[in-house]
Amino acid sequence: MSRCLCPGSYDPVTNGHLDIITRAAELYDEVVVGVLHNPAKTGRFPVEQRIEFITEAIPEGLPVRVEAFGGQLLVDIARQLEARAIVKGLRGGTDFAYELPMALMNRHLTGIETVFLPGDPALEHVSSSLVTEVATYGGDVTGLVPEHVREALEARRSR
């Protein structure tokens, strides 16, 4: 069985993330979406809610499972999961410049390869932090995140 790890904070999950996860599911027998978090920090959304957001958004029947991981190296998580690859989405050259040194270090440490999938150009401008900022100030993030995530962002604003 070929398994890959799609790591991220997913705080919150965006349609760009879901595009990469869905496409990775076409390439591997199983995709583990690793919700990475620093136990010493609080995110925008609690880890459990991030997992729920992703689980609800994954199309039924895809070989995807979602798990939380904190306080350890990504390569150690990949090793625990017996993942053949780490899959990352790239929105553009800036993402590549940021991700390449980490991919090379991960391969140096354990031999695991990182597979880069180009993101959907229509979502190139979408990031969790930007979506959250736009939503915080009342901007419309429809089409950038799943509907249930958009509703959660709006609910946070109205508190």
N, C-alpha and C positions, 0 to 999 in steps of 0.2 A: 504494500500500500504506500502510495506517495502522499506525504503530508507536508503542508507548508504552514508557516506562521505569518500572519498579517498583523504586525504590532502597531500600536498607536495609543494615544490617550483617549481618543474618541470622545472629546469633551466639548461639544457633543458630536455624535456621528453626523457626517454630511453625505449628500448624494455623491460627492466625489469619492469618499471612502467606500460607499456601497458599490460604486462602479468597479473599483479595484477588487473588492472582495468577491463580487459576482464573477468577474473575469478570471480571478485566480481559481475559483471553483470549477471552471471549465478546463483548467490545466492540471489540477491535482485531484487525487481521490478524496482528500479531506483538507479543509481549510480551518485552521484554528485562529480565530480572531483573538489576539492577546490584548486585553485592555490593561495597559501598563499604567501604574500609578506609583507615586512616592508616598509611602505611608505617613511621612512626616508633613505632608502638605494636603490641603483640601482643594479639590478642583471646583469647577463651576457647578458640576452635578456630581452627586455621590457615585461611586463606582458601581454599586448595584443598579442604579438608575441608568447609567451608561450601558450596562449589559442588557437591561430591558429594552432600551431604545434600539440597540443593534439587533437583538433577537426578534423584535417585532417587525423590523424593516427587512430582514432577510427573506427573500422569496422562498416559499415552502418547497421542500424537496431538494434544496441545495445541500451538499455535504459540508455544512458549516457548523462549527460549535464555537461558543463564546466563553472565554474564561478570563479571570482577573489575575494579574501577576504584579507583585510589588517588591521592591528592595533587592533586586538581583540583576545580573547582567543578561542582556537579551540572548546571548549565545548559550547561557546556561538554561534559559527557558526553552530554547530551540532543542537543546540536547535532551532535556527532560521529556519533551514531546516527541522526540525522534523525528523531528522535521527535517525534510531534505533541503528546504530552502526557506529563506526569509523573503517575503514578497512585499515590496514597497511601491507605492504609486508616486509618480513624478508629474508635477504640474508644469515644470519648465527647467531651464538651465540652473536657476538658483537652487531648486530642490536637489538637482543632481550634484552640484558643487557641495552642498551640505551633506548629502547622503553618502557620497563616494568614500570619503575617509572612514566613515563608520563601517561601511561594507567591507572595505579592505582590512580593517582591524578585526572584524568578526571572522573573516576568512583566515587571517593570521592566527587568531586564537584557537579556532576549532576546525577550520577547513570548510565551514558552512558557507554556501554561496548566497548572495543576495540577488534576487531577480527584480529588475525594475520594470514596471509596466507604465507606459505613458498614460496619463489621465485623459479623460474626455476634454477636448479643447473648450467645450461649452462651459466647463466647470473649472477652468484654469484659475479663475480669480477667487475660488471658494476655499476658505480655511475655517476651522472651528472657531478660532479667535476672532476672525473678521465677522463671521456670521453672528457670533454672540454679541459683538460690539454693535453691529447694525441693529439687531433685535432689541438690545438694551435701550437704544435711543428711538425706538418706535419704527424702524425701517422694516420693510416687507422682505422676508427671507423665503417666501414661497418659491418652491422649485429648487432651493439650495439644500434643503434638509427634508427628511420625511415629515409628513404632516403632523404626526404625533410629537415630533421634536419641536416643530414650529410652535405648536400649541403650548408645550412646556416652557419654551423661551418666552412666549407672550405672558404666560402665567407668572413667571418670575418677575417680569417687568411691572406687572400690576400689583405686586405685593408692596 
